[in-house]
Amino acid sequence: MFRKKRVRRRSVKGYETTEKTIGEVFEKAKKSSDFTTVTPLEKYPSLVISFYETLIDSKVFFQSVLPSLKEKASELKELSALKNIIPIEKIKITTDHTEVEKGLYDGAIVIYFEDKKEEYALLNIADHRLGQRETNDTQNEFSVIGPKVGFIEDLSTNLHLIRDHLSTSDLIFEEVTVGSRERTKVVLAYLDGVTNPDYVNTAKQRLKELDIDVTTDNTQLEQLITDDSTTPFPLYITTERVDRVVNAIVTGQVVLISDKSSYAVIGPATLMDFFSNPEDFYLPSIIASFFKLIRIFGMLFSIFATSFYVAILTFHFEVIPKDLLGPIIFSRANVPFPPVIEVLFLEVTIDLLREAGARLPTKIGQTLGIVGGIVIGQATVEAALTSNILLIIVALAALSSFTTPIYKMSNAVRLLRYPFILFAAIWGGLGIYVGLLFLIAHLARLKSFGAPFFAPLYPYRRGGVAVSFIRPTLTKYNKRPWYLRPLSLKRYSPVKDKDPEEGLNSE
């Protein structure tokens, strides 16, 4: 079909790279659903135009390029005539297939004759404004440092944003249609040669087997294709951040993007992925590791703080220090309820305030959260419905739950507090221990696209555990996670730090 050119191999910093033939360039591009090839002229059926729909300015293509070609088709004898036919300055004639490949991913359309594949015309009509709008910032995953561009409710725009960040021929978009009444387009994005095909096939099969009339958001698809619909834990990461999606694709995960949804679904995921923030990669390793440990500690404190309060005051008075015993007795002297009722009352009150603040307009919600928390908290203490010590513990536990970067995991943490409180009220410290065993057993059996959700803690891998709890330096973070079973484990070859004096002497 295509004339084969000689394949050259060259080594760059220890890596052997292979230059593709022009046939291989187009064959790989055809794997993506946003790659289009058209033959616009009946008089010249051998004239072919190839491009990525998500990278070009469609308005320029349909209003300038195509009409000009059809109007002056008789003048088109050679590709060099395009400079006089199409009113676009950026037209380049080339015979180098590497330039053709680069031009495709820079937003150019490639024009060539099917029977004359020695030269190609590149017309740069990239739309650099596509995907940018005034309200394009992330709303729920804000970061101080790093990109702030988020997805919107348009599939083509979201695909453009991904390709704009990851311009490589290995980035594949596969389209699947879901819904019997409202046909919703869902695109699977992954990196060819890196992502394990088992995950791609699993996601594709689950989407094709769905029997649903209408889907209104990507988060519905997440629930429909999940490995376990009875767990409170999210088994896939939902994100509105473009940089998180790009990092997931490079790592070897599969990303689902659907039309009319501003959230992408990433899988397979692990429990520790939900405590990582894209901002961690924009900060020094020590600072990022500290913040990550703070998030993990916040999650554990949010789950167990109030349950330990109930267990200690109900069964284990002996563990209370003598200096702290007096203030606790004084704060609970007039409280008529047992600790479990006292804790449940405050926990439900905090959740009511949180839900009410989230549903109201922004300014009113903030006012309700601050004023309501102060007024209700002070009133409950003065009315002897709860102790002031418990009020501080519940407030800190609620605050700790906000440190989780993913909203769905934050909800799961909020829910887990209640069974542990009940276990502590019934059996004390033993109840917390039993509940913890049930929780670990539940996490160990969960899977995400068939991959273990509790990895690397189970199955245990010592090296993976260290990476899960801290953010290593980028020179040591050059391998993809083993539990993803990537086809290529190594991401890059880190440059070792050199002594400045050694560098000067070498010159």
N, C-alpha and C positions, 0 to 999 in steps of 0.2 A: 504493500500500500504506500509506504513512504520509502524514499531512497535512503538507504543506510549510510551513515557516515562513520568514519573510523572512530573507535572508542579509545580515548586516551585516559590513562590513569596517572594520578599524581599524588604525592604524599605531602600533607600539610600538618606539621607539628605532630607527627606520629600517626596521623589518620590517612587512610587511603580513600580517595574520592574518585568517583567514576563520572565522567562527563556523559550525559545522556545524548542519544540521537534525537533528531526532531520527531521521529515516530514515537519514541518513548515519552517525550514531553507531552504530546497531544493525547497519547493513550492514558497516561496518568491523570491528565486534566479531565478527561471524560468521566472519570470515576466520581467527580463532584457534580451534584445536581445543579449548581449555579453556573456551570460551564456550558456555553452555547456555541453551536456551529450552524451557520446559515448560508444559503446560496441565493442571494437576492435578485440576481439578474437572469431572466429567461434566455436572453441572447447569449450570455456567457455562463452556462451552467457549471463550468469548471472553476469559476471565481468563488472562493470560499472566504467567509469572515468568521473568525473565532475570537471569543472574548469571555470574560467573567462578568455576569450580569451584576454582581454585587460590588464591582469595583469601578465600572464605567458610569459616565453621566448619560443615562438613557435618553434624556431630553435632547442632548447634542447628537446622539446617534440617530434617533428617529426623525429629527427635524433638520439636520444638516447633512449627515453622512449619507444615509440611504436615499433621500431625494436627489442629492447631487449625483450619486452613482447612477440612478435610474434615468435622470435627465440627460446625462452626457455619456451614456453607455457606449455610444458609437466611437467615442474618442479613446476608449480604454483598450489600447493595444498592448501596452506594457505597464508595469507597476509604477514606473517613474512618471506616467501621465497623471497619477493621482494628485500630484502637487498642483496641477492646473485644473483638476476637476472638483476636488473637495476643498472648501474654504477653511482649512485648518493649517496653521503654521507648523505644528509639531508632527511632521510626517518624515519618517526615516526608512530608507530602503537598506536592508541588510541581508547578508548570507550566513551570518553567525547564529547558530541555533541557541547559543547561550544568551544572546541578546534577546532572542524571541521569547525564551522562557522568562527572563527578567522583565521584559516588557509586559507580558501577560499579568504578572503579579504587581506591576506598577500602575495598572489601570489602562493599558493600551489595548486596542483591537488589532488583530493580526489579519492582514489581507494577503492572499496568495492564490495562484492558479494551481488547481489540482494536478494538472499535467506539467507544470513547471515549478518544481519545488526547490529550485536553486536559490531563489530570493523571496524575501517577505517584506511587506510594508507594515510598519508600526505607526499607528495613529494614537497618540496619547490624548485620551478624552477622560482621564480619571476625574472622579467627583470627590474632591477632598472635603467638601462640606457635608457630604452624606453622613448621617449619624450624629451630627452636631446640632444642638438646639440649646436654647437658653435654660431649659429645665432638664438638661441631660445629666446632671449630677446625681450620684447615688443618694437615695433617700434614707435607707435603713442600714447601710453598711458604710458609714462615713469613716474617712481616715484623714489624719492631719498631713501625713507625708505620702506621696505617691499619686498615681493617676486617680481621678475622681469621675471618670466617664462611666456611665451606666447604660444598660440596655433600655430600649423603649418597646412599644407594643407593635413594632413592625419587623417582620422576619427578615426582609431584604436588608434593612438598615443594620440589624444585629449581626447578620452574616458579614456585612461589609466591615463592621467594627472589628470582628475577629480576624478577617483577612488582612485588614490594615495593620494589625499588631503582629500577625504571623504570616509573612509573605513567603511561603514555601510550597513547592509542588507536592509535598507529602501531606499537606492539610486536605482532608477529604470531607466533603459534605454529601451525605446520603439522605434523600428525601423519602418520607413515609407519610401516607395520608391516613388520618384517623377520624372516625365519626361517620355514622350512616346518614345523618341528615345534614349537619354542618361539617363539610369536608375540611378539616383542619390540617395544614401542612406542618409536619414535624421533621426537623433536620437533625441527623446524628453527625456530630463533628468529632473527628479523631485524627490521629497522626499515623499515616501509613508507614509500616516498618517499625513502629514503636508500640502502638496499642495492641494488646493481645486480641486476635480475631474472635476468641470465645466471648468476650464481653460485647463486642459489636454485634455478633450474631444473636446473643441473648437479648440485648436491647431491641434489636430489629424484630425478632420473633415475638416478643411480648407486645410490642406495639401493633404488629399485624394481627395478633389474636384478640385484640380488644374489640368487644361488641358493645359500643356505646353510641348514643345518637349525637350528643353535643358535648364538647369539652370547651370550657371557658378560660382555662388557665393551665399553665404548665404544671402547677402544683397538684392539679387533679390527676394528670398523667403520672406523676410521681407516686401517688397513692394507688393507682390502678396497676402499675407494673412492679410494685414493691415486693420484696421477697417474703415479708411477714406484715400483714395488715393489722395484727393485734398488738404490736409493740408500741409503747409511747415514744420510742426513740425514732428520729428520722434516719432512714438508711441511705439517703442520698442528700447531697448538699444542694440547696437552692440558693442561688446568688444572683444579684443584679450587677455585679462588678465584672467588667471586661477583663481586667488583669487577672482576676482569680480564675476565670474560664480559660484564658490563654495558658496560665501556669498549669492548670489541670490537664489540658491537651498535651502539653510538652511532657508532663510527667507520665502520661500513658493512660489517662482516664478517658471515658466516653462522656460527651456533653450532648444534652438534648435541648434544642431550641425550637419553640413552636410559635406559630403566628398568633398575634393578639395577646402576647404575654411578654412582660418585661423581666421575667426570671428564667434563668437557665438551670437545668438539673444536671448535676455531676455525679457520676458513679463509675466504678464502685468506690465507696467511701469507708473510712474507719472511724471509730469513736474519737480518736485523737485528732482527726482532721477538723473536727468541729471547734477545737480550741486554738486553731491556727488562724492567723489573720494575715491577709496579703501585705499589710504594713510591716510585718515582721521581716520581710526581705528587703525593706528599704531602710532598716535600722541596723546599727552594729550588732554583731552576734551576741555580745554580753547583755546589752539592753533588751534585745528581742527575746532572749532566753528568760530573762527576769520577768518580763511582762507575760510570757507564756506560762511560767510557773504560777504567777499571780492568778491567771485565769483558772488554772486547774485547782489551785487552792480555793478560789472563790466558789467553784462548783461544789467541791467537797464540803466547804463550810455551809453553803446554802442548803445542802441536803441534810446534814447531820447536826447542825447547831441546835435547833429547837428540839430534836428528838433526844439529844444528850441532856438538855435541860429537863425534859420530862422524866427521863430515866433516873437522873441523879436525885431530883426532888421527890420522886416516888419510891425508889428502891435503894439508892446508894448514897445516903447522907454522909457516910464515913469518908467519902472522897473529897468533901468540901473542906477547904482550909479553914482553920479557926478564925483567921482575920476576915474571911469572907462570909462566915456563918451569920455574924451579927447583922450586916446589911441585908442579907437575903431574908432573915426572919423578920426584920423591920419592914421590908418592902411587901412581904406577903402577910403581914399580921392581920389586915382587914379584908383580904381577898377571900370570898366565900366559896370559890370554885377550886376543884382539884387542878393540878398543873396541866393535865391534858385538855380540859375544857378551856382553861385560860389561854393555852397556846393555840388551839383551834380557832378560838374567837378572834385572836389577833391575826392569825394567818389568813383567815377568810376576809377579814377587814382590809388587809393589805392588798389581797387579790382583787377585791371589789374596787378599791381606789385605782389600782393599776388598769383594770379593764375599763372603768369609767373614763379615766384620763386618756386612754388610747382611742376611744370611740368619739370623744368630743373634739371640736375644732382645736387647733394647736394651742392658741393662746389661752383658751378656757381650760383645756386639759392640763396645761402646766400649772395654772392657778389652782385648779382643783387638787392636783397631786400635792402641791406644797402646803397650801392652806388646810386642805382636808386632813393631811397626815399630821400636821401640828395640832390642829383643833381636836381631832378625834383621839389622838394619842394622849394629849394632856387631859382630856375629859375622862378617858377610861381609867387613867391612873388616879385622878382625884375622886372618881366614883368608886374606887376600890374594886373595879372589875378585873384589873390585871396589875402586876407589879411593874415598877419602872425598870428593873433589871431585864425582865423579859421583853419589854418594849424596845430596849436597846438591841437585844439579841435578834429579835424579829426584823428590826429595821436593817441591821447589818446583813442578815441572811437575804433579805429582799434585794439589798444593794449588791451583794455578791453575785446574785443570779444575773444581773445586768452585764457582768464582765464576759459572758459567753458571746462570741461574735455572731453566731447563727441564731436567729430568733426562734426557730423551731426547737433547737436543743435547749434553749432557755426555758421554753414552755415545759419540756420534759423534766427539767430539773425542778421546776416549781411543783409539778405533779408528784414527784418522788418524795417530797417532804412529808406528805400526808400518810402514806403507809408506814413510813419509818416512825412517825409520831405515834401511830396506833400500836405498832409493835413494841415501842418503848413503854407505852402505858400499860401494856399487858404483861410483858416479861422483862422489862428493864433493859439492862445492857445485853442480856442474852437475846432479847428480841431484836435489838439492833444488829447483833452478830448474825442471827438467822436471816433477817432481811437482807443483809449484805451478801450472804451466801446465795440467796435466791436471785439477787440482782446480778451477781457475777455469772451464775449459771445461765441466766437469761441472755446476758450479753455474749456469752461464749457460743451460744447456738445461733445467733443472728448472722445473716449473710447479706451482702450487697452485690447484686449481679453474680451471686455464687461465690464471691470472695469473702473470707472471714471478716466480720465487722469489728471484732475485738482484737485484731492483729495490731501490733506485734506482741501484745501481752498473751494472746492465745490465738494461734500457735506461737509459742514464745520464741523470740529472736533477740538476743542480747543487744546486737548493734542497732536493731530497729527501735528498741525501747529507748535508747539514749536519744535518738533523733526525734522521737515522739514527744519527749518532755523538754527538750531544749532545741534551739535553732543553731546548728553548727555554722562555722564559718563557711563561706561559699567555696573556698578551696577544698573543703572536705565534704561538701554537699553536692558532689558531682555524679551521684548514682541515683537511679530511680528506685522507688520502694520495691522490695522483692515480692511483696504480697500481690502486687499488680501483675506479676509475671510478664513484664514487658519483653518485647522481642529484642530490644536494645537496652541493656542495663545501664550503660555509661552515657551520661548527658554531654559532658564536655571534658576536656583535659585541662585541669587547673594550672595556672602559671605559678610556679613556686616563687615565694618571696626571695628576692636577691638582696644581698648586702649592698647598700649604695656605694661604698668604697670599691667593692668588687666590680660593680658596673662601670665606675669611672676608670678603674685600671684596665678593664677589658677594652675600653675605647682607645 
